[in-house]
Amino acid sequence: MTTLQSVPATGTRPAAGSRAGRAETREQLSTATYDLLVIGGGILGISTAWHAAQSGLRVALVDAGDFAGATSSASSKLLHGGLRYLQTGAVKLVAENHFERRAVSRQVAPHLANPLTFYLPVYKGGPHGAAKLGAGVFAYSALSAFGDGVGHLLSPAKAQQDVPELRTENLKAVAVYGDDQMNDARMALMTVRAAVASGAVVLNHAEVTGLRFTRGRVTGADLKDRTSGDEFGVNARLVLNATGPWVDHLRTMEDPNAAPSIRLSKGAHLVLKRTSPWKAALATPIDKYRITFALPWEDMLLLGTTDEEYEGDPRDVSVTEKDTAQILDEAAFSVRDQQLKRELITYAFAGLRVLPGGPGDTSKAKRETVVTEGRGGMLSVAGGKWTTFRHIGRTVMRKLESLPGRPLGTSDEDFVPVGELPKRIPLPGVADPRAVAHRLLADGPAPGPRMAADTAKHLATHYGSLAFDIARTAAENPELGERVHPDAPEIWAQVAYARDHEWAETPDDVLRRRTTLTIRGLATDDVRARVQDMLDEK
């Protein structure tokens, strides 16, 4: 077995995202009083912390697990306008979603998002006719100012050229539209980095064990570092509960009599090896309201999703045999059987959508953001969707700015209201990924072999210009330029980078969220053990 040498973080102080920096971060958190303490490191809490730090506030962000460790890394990986919302007449909502989608994929994070063509097959006896869907995708593209082309109908023969596994029996036509795709865990992590660059102090694997009160008001939290067992506390003028599926759990810490404010819906997905190239995604109507996706993603195929009410412990959410059968059965409406063999499944995951409380079918519920204020003054926020994560962060900040008594000191001279912030601040590493990949291939690590094309593309589309830091690490230590697994593009320098700069504490942090080894089914016992060894070197 190759011995991988430790790669020190740059500088004389521990790097902001390093394991060695945890003690220093705990010290920072426990000795200062923050304007805002955000509890919950999903994308909603991360985005709020980012915008609050940009406004000049002293911000702390903590999470009991890893950043984006639950719902935020268990999405369908889409930035989309929401085609199905047109059916309910929510034209303004679709237009707003398109605006946010295009801002993220074009200006904020073009290195982390990529355009994706969608084929919406129209089968004989299906829930929608060709004329209706043709008009729908045209209207959908019009609401994005035709920035992704004009929605139109395509012949089944042409569609099958791009998607060889498309089922053509009884296929009448194919409607075409455009949206965008991402790796949600990487997008969340880059947003954490943006928050830290703006001044926020962040710590993952830090569990809230209780809330702090001053004269009946929530003014901080007691925490336990799950990696070391150290207990510490954070004082803050205002506490934001952004714990997603656990939002009501934290609300009962504030008020044991707090009534439930949300309900949960489980969405399960399967990841499969592809049997042929896919140049487009399939979005297949199952009934009047639901669509099932077959998405080319990370050189794999992503299928899903389910949508059913969930009432168990959020920690126990998982993909059941019933979920697997449903996803494969629904995919079979438009995908040929040879692509749906169970032996092709490499990974399955499930997440919980946070929906407003109330009766009714979860598939028809609005994906809106719920904001409540508790009797102790803690603000709780939940819900929303990935596409509008920046908008949600701004919305929460406006709510905080307008609270009675201005608890965030928004009358201070140096405070910048969220409405005055630049509208499209880019995430770290912003660059054209094609240019980054070209540079990586042209330069190559020296000494050592030239970087493989798939590794260069992977680094460019997951780190942007920060990929050059990883390439330099590999150049300084050629052993770190080796692949983690022969069937994946990742190299060991990414593991060192995750440890030293991206808050990675556990093998799952590295293999599931900072790389794609787990979703490819390649997180073997040997790989996990070697990753753990590297993490333990710091």
Secondary structure, 3 states (H helix, E strand, C coil): CCCCCCCCCCCCCCCCCCCCCHHHHHHHHHHCEEEEEEECCCHHHHHHHHHHHHCCCCEEEECCCCCCCCHHHCCCCEECCCHHHHHHCCHHHHHHHHHHHHHHHHHHCCCCEEEEEEEEEEECCCCCCHHHHHHHHHHHHHHCCCCCCCCEEECHHHHHHHCCCECCCCEEEEEEEEEEEECHHHHHHHHHHHHHHCCCEEECCEEEEEEEEECCEEEEEEEEECCCCCEEEEEEEEEEECCHHHHHHHHHHHCCCCCCCEEEEEEEEEEEECCCCCCCEEEEECCCCCEEEEEEECCEEEEECCCEEECCCHHHCCCCHHHHHHHHHHHCCCECHHHCCHHHEEEEEEEEEEEECCCCCHHHCCCCEEEEECCCCCEEEEECCHHHHHHHHHHHHHHHHCCCCCCCCCCCCCCCCHHHCCCCCCCCCCCCHHHHHHHHHHHCCCCCCCCCHHHHHHHHHHHHHHHHHHHHHHHHCHHHHCECCCCCCCEHHHHHHHHHHCCCCCHHHHHHHHCCCCCCCCCCHHHHHHHHHHHHCC
